[in-house]
């Protein structure tokens, strides 16, 4: 069962550039803060002249609950006042957060096969889940199919490849070279489709298209969880 949301102050401890405009940001994790892989936090920034979207955003916790010393998020640094402020944070800056939130989670008591379809930065909940499965040595079969426009946009490739084994399979689909994830790719890579649980996350258009696709293949609605990322 998920822990109730709590408000807390965290400090930025590290930044890493993942692609041309995508960064991972690491914040200190309060000792008492617990979450389930796939959940997210709300972040509030002090912005003098915020745009119409305001001073807060929601971010998936890309870190695993087993990573006790930090909370990691991933974001594209775009031109909104929030993202500019976030990108300019100095190491040690204090940030107000609230969480955890969300039901797009890994239920470790359900050992059925998982299929995770991710579009772009929608891969972040999968990273949390995969690290958790490894660290807890859980025997849940998990196949990630992650779609990126081109190879330069791929994030976590080396790390997730190192996590792969017979039970955890990682498949990257580069749409500029291979086209989108489609019925043929799913059937080729996913045995026992109808008895698998599907997680789908990414931009709204991707999530809607993938949900329709897996339903057309015959996956029951109750075996599909979705979460879209309306703005990076």
Secondary structure by P-SEA (a helix, b strand, c coil): cccccccbbbbbcccccccccbbbbbbbbcccccccccbbbbbbbbcccccccccccccccccccccccbbbbbbbbcccaaaaaaaaccccbbbbbbccccccccccccccbbbbbbccccaaaaaaaaaaaaaacccbbbbbbbbbcccccccaaaaaaaaccccbbbbbbcccccccccaaaaaacccccccbbbbbbccaaaaaaaaaaaaaaccccccbbbbbbccc
